Amino acid sequence: MRILVVEDEPTLRAQLVAAIAHAGHTVEEAGDGAAADYLGSVEAFDAAVLDLGLPVLDGLSVLRRWRAAGRAMPVLVLTARGAWHEKVAGMDAGADDYLAKPFHMEELLARLRALLRRLSAHASAEWRCGGILLDTRQARVLVDGQPLSLTSHEFKLLSLLMQRKGEVLSRTELSEHLYPQDCDRDSNTIEVFVGRLRRKLPPDSIETVRGLGYRLVEAGAPEQS
Ligand code: CA
């Protein structure tokens, strides 16, 4: 996933970037509020780690601007130790979680993982995977900007795959998601739905992981400029 790290203290910023990249993410960084505001507004991120005490433009203002611009990615704010008012203000401005400095990098990574898992809780989020865009508000899907017609089962299946993109999902997990009420699930049915969905998506979007299940990957994504 793409994560934006905003921290003005160079040593801490470098540590954050290294740890998050090591966890398998693509990381962009900003060292002041204006750069953060710009990056967060023009580029799509799956989550951001945002220090509140920043030069040029403070973190709270950055967060308010992102939210006002419709940017719904989960944001983990970093606050000064004991500054409870910063936590409150951060949550009010649209932060999803906070962590007081100093913190253990392991805890930051755990919080970040939790936020990424909770992406589905963002009612206004648009999820992207390569050329695929899923608008959860309007329950519609665009591929390279063109609307894609999906049945409700295909849509549910794609939602789960996008929510957990890059992760392998078993047939059992997928069928539980598709038929929560049905005690007579048949994993062969999942193969049929996956097959249909696969034909509608860009080639190689859904990988079969032998013996384990399926995984959504970025296929044919345009090069990042
Ligand atoms: Ca700071």
Boltz pocket constraint, residues with backbone or C-beta under 6 A from the ligand:
constraints:
  - pocket:
      binder: B
      contacts: [[A, 7], [A, 8], [A, 9], [A, 51], [A, 52], [A, 53], [A, 54]]
      max_distance: 6.0
